[in-house]
Amino acid sequence: MPNQVNYYEMIGFQSATPCPSSDLPETPDLSHTAIFLDFDGTLTEIAPRPDEISIDPALPRILNDLARATDGALAVVSGRRLADLEHYLPGFRGVLVGCHGAERRIGGTYERIDECDCETLEGFRDVVRAWVRHKEKVLLEEKPASVVLHFRQAPEAMTEGEHFLNSLVEGLDGWTVHHAKMALELIPSRVSKGGAVTELLSHMPDRTPIAIGDDTTDETMFAVATQNGGYGIRVGDGDTHAKHCIASVETLRRMLESWVRDPRGVKCPNA
Ligand SMILES: O=P(O)(O)OC[C@H]1O[C@H](O[C@H]2O[C@H](CO)[C@@H](O)[C@H](O)[C@H]2O)[C@H](O)[C@@H](O)[C@@H]1O
C-alpha cells in the first residue's frame, strides 16, 4: 500500500494491546481540547443493518454543547456518508467528516477531499455488484469513494469476500481493503480517518486531541491523537492503540455529558 501513511509507525511501532477496562480519563480542559468522535459503535449502538440504528434523541444536543464548549474543535469522523450523518444527527451544526475522510462539512461548506479515481471505482462497482448478486444476505453499500460489503447476516461468506476484494486490489496502487465490524470496504489507500484528523488539527495547533472510537478504522485517529500529544479512547473490548477504554456507548454518552456539565472533572464510573 504505497500511498498509505503508516500511523502506527508514527507512534513507534507499538503493537495494539488490550486496554484496561476501568481506566477513564480525567475531564479535559475543553478550551484547549479538540475532540474527534466516531459514529457507529461509539455514538450509537451497532445494529444488524446499517439502516437499523437508533439514535439517542439527546445526541445532537450533547454534540452541540460539546462543540460550543470546545469553541468548535469537535468533529464527528465517520465511515458513513455525509448525507447519512446529517440524517441521523439532525440539528447538529458542528464539523462532520464522512466516508473516512473523503467528504466533510465545515461551517455549512461541503467539500470532497479525495479526488476519486472514478473510472477504477466504477469498474469495482460493476464487479462487486455482480459478485454480491449471488450471495444471499451479503449487503452491498455504495458510497461516493468506496464500496462496502456487509457480512453481519452472512458471516460464513466473509472469508470468500475478503479473498475476492483482495484479488481486485492486488498489484494495484492506490486502493486497499479496510476491515471493519463485520464489513470489508474497498477504498482509496490515501483516505483514512487519521489523515482527516491530521488535516483538521493543522488548523488548531494549540489543541490537545482526543479521538474516540470503537473500530479498526479508528486506530489511525488514535495514532494521530497520540502523536500530537493527546490520546485515544476505545469504546468496548479489543486490542488497541488507545490509552483509555470505555465500557459502552451509554457510558461514553454519560462521560461526554459530564465533561460539559462539570468542567472541573468528577470522574464518571466506567460501567
Ligand atoms: O466510522 P463509523 O462511524 O464507525 O462507521 C463505520 C461503518 O458503519 C456502518 O457499518 C457498521 O455499522 C452498522 C450499523 O450498526 C452495522 O450493521 C455494520 O455491521 C457495521 O460495519 C456503515 O454502514 C459503514 O458505511 C461505515 O463505514
The ligand as an SDF file (V2000), in Angstrom:
LIG
                    3D

 27 28  0  0  0  0  0  0  0  0999 V2000
  -16.7710    5.0510   11.1700 O   0  0  0  0  0  0  0  0  0  0  0  0
  -18.0950    4.6530   11.7100 P   0  0  0  0  0  0  0  0  0  0  0  0
  -18.9850    5.8010   12.0220 O   0  0  0  0  0  0  0  0  0  0  0  0
  -17.9870    3.6910   12.8490 O   0  0  0  0  0  0  0  0  0  0  0  0
  -18.8060    3.8690   10.5150 O   0  0  0  0  0  0  0  0  0  0  0  0
  -18.2980    2.5790   10.1580 C   0  0  0  0  0  0  0  0  0  0  0  0
  -19.2800    1.8820    9.2670 C   0  0  0  0  0  0  0  0  0  0  0  0
  -20.5430    1.9180    9.9440 O   0  0  0  0  0  0  0  0  0  0  0  0
  -21.6420    1.2750    9.3010 C   0  0  0  0  0  0  0  0  0  0  0  0
  -21.4600   -0.1380    9.3810 O   0  0  0  0  0  0  0  0  0  0  0  0
  -21.3170   -0.6220   10.7100 C   0  0  0  0  0  0  0  0  0  0  0  0
  -22.4830   -0.2900   11.4820 O   0  0  0  0  0  0  0  0  0  0  0  0
  -23.7150   -0.9640   11.0710 C   0  0  0  0  0  0  0  0  0  0  0  0
  -24.8310   -0.4410   11.9520 C   0  0  0  0  0  0  0  0  0  0  0  0
  -24.5630   -0.6380   13.3060 O   0  0  0  0  0  0  0  0  0  0  0  0
  -23.5150   -2.4810   11.1980 C   0  0  0  0  0  0  0  0  0  0  0  0
  -24.7030   -3.1420   10.7700 O   0  0  0  0  0  0  0  0  0  0  0  0
  -22.3110   -2.9120   10.3580 C   0  0  0  0  0  0  0  0  0  0  0  0
  -22.0510   -4.3020   10.5850 O   0  0  0  0  0  0  0  0  0  0  0  0
  -21.0650   -2.1160   10.7510 C   0  0  0  0  0  0  0  0  0  0  0  0
  -19.9590   -2.4330    9.8990 O   0  0  0  0  0  0  0  0  0  0  0  0
  -21.8010    1.7900    7.8970 C   0  0  0  0  0  0  0  0  0  0  0  0
  -22.7400    1.0130    7.2110 O   0  0  0  0  0  0  0  0  0  0  0  0
  -20.4750    1.8510    7.1160 C   0  0  0  0  0  0  0  0  0  0  0  0
  -20.6600    2.5580    5.9100 O   0  0  0  0  0  0  0  0  0  0  0  0
  -19.4280    2.5830    7.9360 C   0  0  0  0  0  0  0  0  0  0  0  0
  -18.1910    2.5890    7.2310 O   0  0  0  0  0  0  0  0  0  0  0  0
  1  2  2  0
  2  3  1  0
  2  4  1  0
  2  5  1  0
  5  6  1  0
  6  7  1  0
  7  8  1  0
  7 26  1  0
  8  9  1  0
  9 10  1  0
  9 22  1  0
 10 11  1  0
 11 12  1  0
 11 20  1  0
 12 13  1  0
 13 14  1  0
 13 16  1  0
 14 15  1  0
 16 17  1  0
 16 18  1  0
 18 19  1  0
 18 20  1  0
 20 21  1  0
 22 23  1  0
 22 24  1  0
 24 25  1  0
 24 26  1  0
 26 27  1  0
M  END
$$$$
